[in-house]
């Protein structure tokens, strides 16, 4: 007997019982993003590997170790997307959407990284995101934060806190980088292996280290705030003024950084302590350098992405996940030609009530077994087409969730009466 096929390690099926939570999450995000003026964009899940090598960096862990990359039949190196910002920028450049115009865009979909699987971290995972182009001022960063804050509110999620920081301009970052490298070189004997490697390639990422033995050294390191010029401070203060005015609570975390050079000014993360090690549910910031890095004309850009699986876990843990939905009506049928009459009646009902969830029993079976299935379906009403109803041209109505007497209507009449019977 052949081995039973299993889902790939680190990937997971989303089963019907979980779909109400996913549908709620996706519907709420779509409605909210579009209410802020963001339009949906969809990009392919497969891109040229060079796109991510240029955007994320060829020597980063993501590109070197975590991407699913392969050669196609033409010998081109392709990759499953590990994130979607680079793809959105590529799509906008290719379609000419960034030529002297502002864009507010949102997306959702699967991403892929070959990481060690753990709770809240999968090799195929889903993200929502928002990207805004062509806006230089801090109000767009504030808008992105406000959009996320309203999303948590609409979902009813608690225990998500906002952390913000400023990376300043490119000149500020370069000055800080030099100061930071000098500091860590003076303490090189205290660096772990990852930090020694990052010192040469990406020294700001050392501040992100989760190694407990590194925390005292990191805490004593110089802060980027000391390297910010007047323009960068004004930009950060504008953001803080808007957040203060709109009542959004936040913490300035001077150790919150991004290792990639195209990030500047505001960075932010929404974090929770309810998910263990995977505490960041949304991360974003300004990335003015990316459009030019990918071959376009220099442009302003800011955005965020959030992890859907982590939000689903929070919805379930905090009791905000909707129950698995049942259907509205279950149509029981038994007798000669009953299947044809049942399907015809069901189509007539669906024509008039397109949002009604109506299940027609299929596969024959006794009346008793069909009624058990009707009850198990969660339906509020069972419509019954037995031999007597087929002969008389009627349909019986049995209320499955209410103490009401069974009723009978003509098959023509039930179509118009069903809406009131369900109220």
C-alpha positions, 0 to 999 in steps of 0.5 A: 500500500502506498504511503499516504500523501501529506501536506508539505511540512510548514504548509497547512490546509485551511479547512471548512470549519476555519473559513468563517474566520478567514472570510471575516478577516478578508471581508473586513480588510477589503471593506476597510482598505477601500473605505480609505481610498486604497484599490486592490492589486494582485501580482503573480506568486512567481517572480524573477529571482532577480527582483527579490535579490535587488529589493531585499538584498542578495546577501540576506538570509531571505534570498540566500536561505529562505526563498523557494527558487528554481530554474524553469525550462528556459533556464530562468531563475524564478522564485515564489514571492517571499513578500509582496512589496517588491512585486507591487513596485514592479507591477506599478513600474511596468504599468506606468502607475507611478508617473506623476501620480499618487497611488494607494493600493492594497493586496492580499495573498500567499507568500513563501519562505523556507523557515523553521515552522512554528506557531504563527510562522509557516512556509506558506503564509498569507499577508494583507498589505497596503502601499502608498506612492508619491506622498512625501509627508508624514501624514501618509504614514499616519494614515497607514497606522490609523488604518491598521488601528481601525482594523483591530477595532473592527475585529474586536482584537485587544492586546496589540500595541504600537511601536514607532521609530524614525530612521531619519534620512539616508544621510542620517542612517549613513552617519549612524551606521558608521557610529554603530560599526565603530561601537560594535567593533570596540566590543567585537569579543561580545558579538555572537556569530550572527552579529559578527556577520551582520557587522560587515553587511547589515550592522543595524540588524544587530539591534534586532538580535533576540539573543539574551546574551547580547541585550546588555551590549545592544542596550548600551549602543548609540541610538539613531535618535542622536544622529537625526537632523532637523528635517528628520526630527520635524518629519517624526514630530509631524507623525507623532502630532497626528497620532496624538491628535487622533488618540492612537497610543504608541511607544517610541522604540529606538531599537526598532530598525530596518536593515535595508537601505531603502527604508527611511524616516518612519518605521512601525510595528504592531506587536502582541504578547499573546502569540509567544515568540511571533509577536509582530502582527503588522510591520511597516514604514517608509521606503523611499529608496525602493522604486529607484532601486528597482529601476524606476524614477525616485519616488516616495513610498510607504506601506505595511504588511500583516500576517493573516495566520497570526490574526486568525490565531488571535481571533480564535483565542479572543473569542472573535471568530464567527461560528461555522455557518450552516445553511438556511434551507435544506431541501429533502426529497424522496420519490419518483422524479423527486430529484428533478423536481427538487433541483428545479424548485431550488433553482427557481428559489435561487433566482429570486433569493440569490443570497439564500444558502440552500442545500438540496439533498443528493444521493437518495436515502431514507426520509429519516436519514435525510432529516438527520442530515438536514438537522446536522446542516444547521439549516433553519428550515427543511423543505420536504418533497415526498411522494404525497407532495409530489403528487399534490404539487406542494412542499412541506415546511418543517422548522428545525430551530423553532417550536412551530407547527409544520406547514404546507404550501404549493410549490409556486407559493413557497417561492414567495413565502420563503423569505417571510418564513425565515424571518 
